Amino acid sequence: MTELNPVNQEAKDIKEALTQKHQEKEAWFQKKDVLKKEILAAIQEIREVKKQLDSARPAQNQWKIERDKYNKITKELIVQIKPLQGELPAKPSGARIDVSGIQRTIERLEMKIETEVIKFEKEKELMTKIKKLKKQLDEGLSSLEGRNQYFELSKEIREVKRKADEAHKKFIEEREKNKEQIEKFSVLNKKINELKKQQEEVLQKCMEFKQEYAVIAEHAREEFEEKKKEYRKHVERRKQDYSEKQHHRQEQNKKFLEERSKTVEEKLKTKKKLTTEDIITFQGANKD
């Protein structure tokens, strides 16, 4: 009965272990390839969305620049109007100053002093009156100019604010047109980041299984070589044992034949009857 080769069985077991580990490794590498394709597809899609957003950005930027410009002007006007707010009374008090009437009175009195012959005391009195009228005129003009400047600035501020609000409204309208694309860009960006994170984990697994496979393969090769050497030694010992047994058997047969041959020769000398076995033994001894 032929004995099974232990090296063959060992090789079979090693091959099965390596095949299993290789399949596990390849499964992770397939996951890596799938993730790579998904990431490339998502990147291509987000590029298209970004292209659309970029094409819409000039209109948004135009209204944003317009809004910021009017907001800046508004701040500058507010800086100008603040000092006037402190000087302007909450409500006008006293009788309204007739600036035109005062100017006419001053001109009339000055003409009188220049053209008429009047006494010194009278002239002095008129000069004092003109001085008071000029003071009233200065106060009236100053108050009127301050109020006019305040109201003009207030009007300008309201107009500039209206323009800023209108520009902001246009900016929001333009942005709302791309709201869906903006949300889509955000979703795709998040998806790409998550896929890249998964890809890193899968790549780590790929490297781990690749190293494990290499370690097992090297260990299996060393084990196989060791078993092969042991098997060869086993075969050599069996051959040697067989050869020694054959040699011993031959020696035994030779010795037996020599003894039988002597017996036959003795019978021949004494002229005793030879048996068939004696004849065969004698012939075999002569052949050797």
Buried (B, 14 or more C-beta within 10 A) or exposed (E): EEEEEEBEEBBEEBEEBBEEBBEEBEEBBEBBEEBBEBBEEBEEBBEEBBEEBEEBBEBBEBBBEBBBBBBEBBEEBEEEBEEBEEEBEEEEEEEEBEBEEBBEBBEEBEEBEEEEEEEEEEBEEBEEEBEEBEEBBEEBBEBEEBBEBBEEBBEBBEBBBEBBEBBBEBBEEBBEEBEEBBEBBEEBBEBBEEBEEBBEEBBEBBEEBBEEBEEBBEEBEEBBEEBEEEBEEBEEEEEEEEEEEEEEEEEEEEEEBEEBBEBBEEBEEEEEEBEEEBEEBBEBBEEE
